[in-house]
Amino acid sequence: MKPVINKIFFIPAKFVEVRGDKVVLDCLLTANHQGIERRIFDKILFDDIDNPNLIMIAMISGFMCFQINVMSADEYMYLYKKKWFWLLKN
């Protein structure tokens, strides 16, 4: 059977710190400041990102598939200032 993608979720996040082989991010899980939660990810996801500050997490799910992609979102600062400014205040 072939994998089928049903949903793609984009989660804006901000880099907080590195703890050993883990990276701590503030993730915006709802549309207001109360939805900011600290999440811990493996450092290997950030190997291709030179200077992580603003991060975009893509969670892809579906039939026979689940994938997490992490990318630098510094070029989307205007979106963070306009829609997700609560992340920048922390």
MIVO-785279 format. One record per residue (C-alpha): residue number from 1; residue in one letter; x, y, z. Coordinates in nm, 3 decimals. Each point is the difference from the previous one (the first is absolute). Layout:
MIVO-785279
<r><n>NUM</n><res>A</res><u>X</u><v>Y</v><w>Z</w></r>
...
end
This chain:
MIVO-785279
<r><n>1</n><res>M</res><u>0.000</u><v>0.000</v><w>0.000</w></r>
<r><n>2</n><res>K</res><u>0.108</u><v>0.351</v><w>-0.075</w></r>
<r><n>3</n><res>P</res><u>0.025</u><v>0.267</v><w>0.277</w></r>
<r><n>4</n><res>V</res><u>-0.265</u><v>0.274</v><w>-0.021</w></r>
<r><n>5</n><res>I</res><u>0.047</u><v>0.346</v><w>0.158</w></r>
<r><n>6</n><res>N</res><u>-0.312</u><v>0.126</v><w>0.177</w></r>
<r><n>7</n><res>K</res><u>0.120</u><v>0.298</v><w>0.203</w></r>
<r><n>8</n><res>I</res><u>0.295</u><v>0.237</v><w>0.012</w></r>
<r><n>9</n><res>F</res><u>0.028</u><v>0.212</v><w>0.314</w></r>
<r><n>10</n><res>F</res><u>0.237</u><v>0.297</v><w>0.019</w></r>
<r><n>11</n><res>I</res><u>0.107</u><v>0.097</v><w>0.350</w></r>
<r><n>12</n><res>P</res><u>0.191</u><v>0.326</v><w>0.050</w></r>
<r><n>13</n><res>A</res><u>0.269</u><v>-0.021</v><w>0.265</w></r>
<r><n>14</n><res>K</res><u>0.287</u><v>0.193</v><w>0.155</w></r>
<r><n>15</n><res>F</res><u>0.334</u><v>-0.142</v><w>0.110</w></r>
<r><n>16</n><res>V</res><u>0.056</u><v>0.007</v><w>0.377</w></r>
<r><n>17</n><res>E</res><u>0.309</u><v>-0.207</v><w>0.085</w></r>
<r><n>18</n><res>V</res><u>0.201</u><v>-0.316</v><w>-0.054</w></r>
<r><n>19</n><res>R</res><u>0.002</u><v>-0.261</v><w>0.277</w></r>
<r><n>20</n><res>G</res><u>0.257</u><v>-0.264</v><w>-0.077</w></r>
<r><n>21</n><res>D</res><u>-0.122</u><v>-0.183</v><w>-0.311</w></r>
<r><n>22</n><res>K</res><u>-0.346</u><v>0.166</v><w>0.013</w></r>
<r><n>23</n><res>V</res><u>-0.131</u><v>0.336</v><w>-0.122</w></r>
<r><n>24</n><res>V</res><u>-0.267</u><v>0.192</v><w>0.192</w></r>
<r><n>25</n><res>L</res><u>-0.253</u><v>0.205</v><w>-0.199</w></r>
<r><n>26</n><res>D</res><u>-0.293</u><v>0.224</v><w>0.089</w></r>
<r><n>27</n><res>C</res><u>-0.277</u><v>-0.127</v><w>-0.230</w></r>
<r><n>28</n><res>L</res><u>-0.322</u><v>0.188</v><w>-0.076</w></r>
<r><n>29</n><res>L</res><u>-0.267</u><v>-0.270</v><w>0.013</w></r>
<r><n>30</n><res>T</res><u>-0.310</u><v>0.225</v><w>0.002</w></r>
<r><n>31</n><res>A</res><u>-0.080</u><v>0.342</v><w>-0.142</w></r>
<r><n>32</n><res>N</res><u>0.071</u><v>0.195</v><w>0.319</w></r>
<r><n>33</n><res>H</res><u>0.277</u><v>0.054</v><w>0.252</w></r>
<r><n>34</n><res>Q</res><u>-0.138</u><v>-0.268</v><w>0.232</w></r>
<r><n>35</n><res>G</res><u>0.081</u><v>-0.264</v><w>-0.260</w></r>
<r><n>36</n><res>I</res><u>0.377</u><v>0.037</v><w>0.031</w></r>
<r><n>37</n><res>E</res><u>0.154</u><v>-0.318</v><w>0.136</w></r>
<r><n>38</n><res>R</res><u>0.358</u><v>-0.118</v><w>0.040</w></r>
<r><n>39</n><res>R</res><u>0.080</u><v>-0.308</v><w>-0.205</w></r>
<r><n>40</n><res>I</res><u>0.319</u><v>-0.202</v><w>-0.018</w></r>
<r><n>41</n><res>F</res><u>0.135</u><v>-0.141</v><w>-0.329</w></r>
<r><n>42</n><res>D</res><u>0.304</u><v>-0.204</v><w>-0.096</w></r>
<r><n>43</n><res>K</res><u>0.295</u><v>0.213</v><w>-0.103</w></r>
<r><n>44</n><res>I</res><u>0.044</u><v>-0.204</v><w>-0.318</w></r>
<r><n>45</n><res>L</res><u>-0.306</u><v>0.174</v><w>-0.151</w></r>
<r><n>46</n><res>F</res><u>0.192</u><v>0.330</v><w>0.012</w></r>
<r><n>47</n><res>D</res><u>0.326</u><v>-0.115</v><w>-0.161</w></r>
<r><n>48</n><res>D</res><u>-0.071</u><v>0.184</v><w>-0.327</w></r>
<r><n>49</n><res>I</res><u>-0.098</u><v>0.325</v><w>0.172</w></r>
<r><n>50</n><res>D</res><u>0.301</u><v>0.224</v><w>0.070</w></r>
<r><n>51</n><res>N</res><u>-0.140</u><v>0.257</v><w>0.243</w></r>
<r><n>52</n><res>P</res><u>-0.349</u><v>-0.100</v><w>0.114</w></r>
<r><n>53</n><res>N</res><u>-0.210</u><v>0.284</v><w>0.135</w></r>
<r><n>54</n><res>L</res><u>-0.343</u><v>-0.026</v><w>-0.157</w></r>
<r><n>55</n><res>I</res><u>-0.102</u><v>-0.352</v><w>-0.095</w></r>
<r><n>56</n><res>M</res><u>-0.287</u><v>-0.143</v><w>-0.202</w></r>
<r><n>57</n><res>I</res><u>-0.099</u><v>-0.358</v><w>0.081</w></r>
<r><n>58</n><res>A</res><u>-0.197</u><v>-0.195</v><w>-0.260</w></r>
<r><n>59</n><res>M</res><u>-0.183</u><v>-0.307</v><w>0.121</w></r>
<r><n>60</n><res>I</res><u>-0.123</u><v>-0.219</v><w>-0.283</w></r>
<r><n>61</n><res>S</res><u>-0.245</u><v>-0.277</v><w>0.080</w></r>
<r><n>62</n><res>G</res><u>-0.215</u><v>-0.241</v><w>-0.190</w></r>
<r><n>63</n><res>F</res><u>-0.058</u><v>-0.361</v><w>-0.087</w></r>
<r><n>64</n><res>M</res><u>0.326</u><v>-0.193</v><w>0.054</w></r>
<r><n>65</n><res>C</res><u>0.204</u><v>0.318</v><w>0.042</w></r>
<r><n>66</n><res>F</res><u>0.111</u><v>0.244</v><w>0.268</w></r>
<r><n>67</n><res>Q</res><u>0.288</u><v>0.241</v><w>-0.039</w></r>
<r><n>68</n><res>I</res><u>0.139</u><v>0.303</v><w>0.182</w></r>
<r><n>69</n><res>N</res><u>0.202</u><v>0.259</v><w>-0.192</w></r>
<r><n>70</n><res>V</res><u>0.176</u><v>0.294</v><w>0.159</w></r>
<r><n>71</n><res>M</res><u>0.117</u><v>0.308</v><w>-0.190</w></r>
<r><n>72</n><res>S</res><u>0.133</u><v>0.344</v><w>0.074</w></r>
<r><n>73</n><res>A</res><u>-0.271</u><v>0.265</v><w>-0.018</w></r>
<r><n>74</n><res>D</res><u>0.211</u><v>0.314</v><w>0.039</w></r>
<r><n>75</n><res>E</res><u>-0.104</u><v>0.114</v><w>-0.348</w></r>
<r><n>76</n><res>Y</res><u>-0.363</u><v>-0.002</v><w>0.118</w></r>
<r><n>77</n><res>M</res><u>0.056</u><v>0.253</v><w>0.279</w></r>
<r><n>78</n><res>Y</res><u>-0.284</u><v>0.212</v><w>-0.139</w></r>
<r><n>79</n><res>L</res><u>-0.246</u><v>-0.286</v><w>0.073</w></r>
<r><n>80</n><res>Y</res><u>0.131</u><v>-0.036</v><w>0.352</w></r>
<r><n>81</n><res>K</res><u>-0.040</u><v>0.374</v><w>0.058</w></r>
<r><n>82</n><res>K</res><u>-0.349</u><v>0.005</v><w>-0.151</w></r>
<r><n>83</n><res>K</res><u>-0.161</u><v>-0.327</v><w>0.110</w></r>
<r><n>84</n><res>W</res><u>0.218</u><v>-0.166</v><w>0.264</w></r>
<r><n>85</n><res>F</res><u>0.149</u><v>0.297</v><w>0.186</w></r>
<r><n>86</n><res>W</res><u>-0.054</u><v>-0.175</v><w>0.336</w></r>
<r><n>87</n><res>L</res><u>0.294</u><v>-0.224</v><w>-0.080</w></r>
<r><n>88</n><res>L</res><u>0.229</u><v>0.300</v><w>-0.046</w></r>
<r><n>89</n><res>K</res><u>-0.090</u><v>0.142</v><w>0.342</w></r>
<r><n>90</n><res>N</res><u>0.129</u><v>-0.302</v><w>0.192</w></r>
end
